[in-house]
């Protein structure tokens, strides 16, 4: 794949042809990423659907970035199919930092700071005018995203002894009784998982991977409270995020459902993502 990236760059952006290409390890499921020189990153989608996500980033990140309190990837070039690669692809500015899965934020003060900063990031994103924005595939109710998969995932993981099926089922039934979002669509990142948050020196430094960006119910962006934060720091995030009680409850429902369904899907296939998923549902189950 490194040779493919070199060919694509040489053919379409020859001004960067002499720059070294280095693979970037990631647990992400949508794109392969490569560092190009010191200041650029190349992302190649793994499927046609993922290529659509890159197109959405190309269109909307320049609109959103000036309003956000954390750095986000800035598209600098849009590649087209060629050199044996059949999908569009993108070049972005490189953002320094390690993702928060590989280098977890462990210092309590740093984690408290991250909770506030990330909450403010989401609040700022939701204040941006959403007129004309696409609907995020996580912008609707969690039941639509799960599409009936939750019950099967509870059954399978319960049979494997991973979870208490009765307890999780009761929690899921409570989620199903929650009122749905009835406000106007708001911008959501849609995928605020530890792997999409960059850390430098223990501090949250950037938010990446806007493939799920779009409009809808802000609840999906509350999942970070359970995938990244602790019981002590969740209240800080909630206050900074400026969401109401119902949105917070739906966010906890997202953390429960996304965690259970994703662990069942990726256990044994993507251990890093499955570990985040387990943390998500276990934290949501306990508070």
C-alpha positions in Angstrom: 0.0 0.0 0.0 2.9 2.4 0.6 3.9 1.9 -3.0 0.3 2.7 -4.1 0.3 5.9 -2.1 3.6 6.9 -3.7 2.2 6.3 -7.1 -1.0 8.2 -6.4 1.0 11.2 -5.1 3.5 11.2 -8.0 0.7 11.0 -10.6 -1.7 13.6 -9.1 0.3 15.8 -6.8 3.9 15.7 -8.1 4.9 18.6 -5.9 4.9 16.1 -3.0 6.4 13.1 -4.8 9.7 13.4 -3.0 8.2 13.3 0.5 8.5 10.0 2.5 5.3 7.9 3.0 4.8 6.2 6.3 1.9 3.9 7.4 0.0 5.1 10.5 -1.3 2.3 12.7 -5.0 2.7 13.5 -7.9 0.6 14.8 -10.2 2.6 12.5 -12.4 0.6 10.2 -13.1 3.1 7.4 -9.7 4.3 6.1 -6.0 3.5 5.8 -3.9 6.4 6.8 -0.3 7.4 5.8 1.9 10.2 6.9 3.3 12.2 4.0 6.4 14.1 4.9 6.2 16.0 8.1 3.1 18.1 7.6 0.6 16.0 5.5 -1.6 12.9 5.9 -3.1 10.7 3.2 -6.3 8.8 3.8 -7.5 6.0 1.5 -11.1 4.7 2.0 -11.5 1.0 2.4 -14.9 0.9 0.6 -17.1 3.0 -1.6 -19.2 3.9 1.4 -16.2 5.2 3.2 -15.3 7.3 0.1 -18.6 9.1 0.6 -17.5 10.0 4.2 -14.3 11.6 2.9 -16.3 13.6 0.4 -18.4 14.8 3.3 -15.3 15.9 5.2 -14.0 17.7 2.1 -17.3 19.6 1.8 -18.0 20.5 5.5 -14.8 20.6 7.5 -13.8 24.0 6.0 -17.2 25.3 7.1 -17.0 23.9 10.6 -13.3 24.3 11.5 -13.2 28.1 12.1 -15.9 27.7 14.8 -14.3 24.9 16.8 -12.1 25.3 19.9 -9.8 22.4 19.0 -7.8 21.7 15.8 -9.5 19.4 13.3 -8.1 17.9 10.0 -8.0 20.5 7.2 -8.4 19.0 3.7 -5.7 20.3 1.4 -6.2 18.1 -1.7 -8.8 15.7 -3.1 -7.4 12.7 -5.0 -9.3 10.9 -7.7 -9.2 7.2 -8.7 -6.1 6.1 -10.4 -3.0 3.9 -10.3 -5.1 0.8 -9.7 -7.0 2.4 -6.8 -10.7 2.8 -7.7 -11.9 5.3 -5.1 -11.5 9.1 -4.4 -9.0 9.8 -1.6 -7.9 12.8 0.4 -4.8 14.7 1.7 -5.0 16.6 5.0 -2.8 18.7 7.2 -1.0 16.4 9.7 -2.0 16.9 13.3 0.6 15.9 15.9 -0.4 13.7 18.8 -1.2 10.1 19.8 -4.8 8.9 19.9 -6.4 8.6 23.3 -6.7 4.8 23.0 -3.0 4.2 22.4 -2.0 6.8 25.0 -4.9 7.1 27.5 -5.3 10.2 29.6 -4.6 8.9 33.1 -3.7 11.9 35.2 -7.0 13.0 37.0 -6.3 16.7 36.4 -5.7 16.1 32.7 -8.8 14.0 32.4 -10.9 16.7 34.1 -9.5 19.2 31.6 -10.2 16.9 28.7 -13.8 16.5 29.9 -14.3 20.3 29.9 -12.5 20.9 26.6 -14.4 18.1 24.8 -17.7 19.2 26.2 -17.1 22.8 24.9 -16.0 21.4 21.6 -19.4 19.6 21.2 -21.3 22.7 22.3 -19.4 24.9 19.8 -20.1 22.4 17.0 -23.8 22.4 17.8 -23.9 26.2 17.6 -22.8 26.2 14.0 -25.6 26.8 11.5 -26.8 23.4 10.4 -28.8 24.6 7.4 -28.1 22.4 4.4 -26.0 19.9 6.4 -26.3 16.2 5.6 -27.9 13.9 8.1 -25.4 11.9 10.1 -25.9 8.1 10.1 -25.9 8.5 13.9 -28.1 11.5 13.9 -31.4 9.6 14.5 -32.5 7.5 17.4 -30.1 4.7 18.5 -32.8 2.1 17.7 -32.5 3.1 14.0 -28.7 2.8 14.1 -28.9 -0.6 15.7 -31.6 -1.8 13.4 -32.7 -4.6 15.6 -29.1 -5.8 16.4 -29.2 -5.0 20.1 -31.3 -8.0 21.2 -29.2 -10.5 19.2 -26.0 -9.0 20.6 -27.3 -9.2 24.2 -28.3 -12.8 23.6 -24.9 -13.8 22.0 -22.7 -12.0 24.6 -24.9 -13.3 27.4 -24.5 -16.9 26.1 -20.7 -16.3 26.0 -20.7 -15.1 29.6 -19.5 -11.6 28.6 -22.5 -9.9 30.2 -25.6 -10.4 32.3 -28.3 -10.6 29.6 -31.2 -9.9 32.0 -29.5 -6.8 33.5 -28.5 -5.4 30.1 -32.0 -6.2 28.7 -33.6 -4.2 31.5 -31.3 -1.3 30.9 -32.1 -1.4 27.2 -35.8 -1.5 27.8 -35.4 1.7 29.8 -33.6 3.3 26.8 -36.5 2.4 24.6 -38.9 4.3 26.8 -36.9 7.6 26.6 -38.5 10.5 24.7 -37.0 11.1 21.2 -35.2 14.3 20.1 -37.8 16.9 19.1 -35.5 19.8 18.5 -34.0 21.2 15.3 -31.1 19.2 13.8 -27.7 20.1 15.2 -24.2 19.3 13.9 -22.7 16.2 15.4 -19.3 14.6 15.0 -20.9 11.2 15.3 -17.8 9.2 16.3 -16.1 10.8 19.4 -14.3 7.6 20.4 -10.8 7.6 22.0 -9.2 6.6 18.7 -10.5 9.9 17.1 -9.2 12.1 19.9 -5.5 13.2 19.8 -3.5 13.8 23.0 -0.2 15.7 23.5 1.6 15.8 26.8 -1.5 14.2 28.5 -3.8 17.0 27.2 -6.5 16.7 24.6 -5.1 18.4 21.5 -7.3 17.7 18.5 -10.4 15.9 17.2 -10.0 13.8 14.0 -12.1 11.5 11.7 -15.2 13.4 10.7 -16.5 10.6 8.5 -19.8 10.5 10.5 -20.2 14.3 10.6 -23.7 15.6 9.9 -26.8 16.8 11.6 -29.3 15.2 14.0 -29.8 14.4 17.6 -26.8 15.6 19.7 -27.1 12.5 21.9 -24.7 10.4 19.9 -21.8 12.8 20.8 -22.5 12.2 24.5 -20.9 8.7 24.2 -17.5 10.1 25.0 -18.7 10.4 28.6 -18.6 6.6 28.8 -16.0 5.6 26.2 -13.3 8.1 27.5 -14.3 9.6 30.8 -14.8 8.4 34.4 -17.7 8.8 36.9 -15.8 11.7 38.5 -15.2 13.6 35.2 -18.5 12.9 33.4 -20.4 15.7 35.2 -17.7 18.2 34.0 -18.3 17.1 30.4 -22.1 17.2 30.8 -22.0 20.8 32.1 -19.6 22.0 29.4 -21.6 20.2 26.7 -24.7 22.2 27.7 -27.2 19.4 27.1 -30.5 18.7 28.8 -31.4 15.7 31.0 -33.2 13.9 28.1 -30.3 14.3 25.7 -27.9 13.0 28.4 -30.0 10.0 29.0 -30.2 9.2 25.3 -26.4 9.5 25.1 -26.1 6.9 27.8 -28.4 4.7 25.8 -26.1 5.2 22.8 -23.1 4.2 24.9 -24.9 1.1 26.0 -26.2 0.0 22.6 -23.1 1.0 20.6 -20.9 -0.8 23.1 -22.9 -4.1 23.1 -23.5 -4.2 19.4 -19.9 -3.2 18.5 -18.3 -5.6 20.9 -20.3 -8.5 19.4 -19.3 -7.4 15.9 -15.6 -6.8 16.4 -14.6 -9.2 19.2 -11.7 -11.3 17.7 -11.6 -9.0 14.6 -10.5 -5.6 16.0 -9.5 -6.0 19.6 -8.8 -2.3 20.1 -12.3 -1.3 19.0 -13.9 -4.2 20.9 -12.1 -3.0 24.1 -13.5 0.5 23.7 -16.9 -1.0 23.1 -16.8 -3.0 26.3 -15.8 0.0 28.3 -18.7 1.9 26.7 -21.4 -0.5 27.7 -20.0 -1.4 31.1 -19.6 2.3 32.1 -23.1 3.1 30.8 -24.5 0.2 32.8 -23.0 1.4 36.1 -23.5 5.1 35.6 
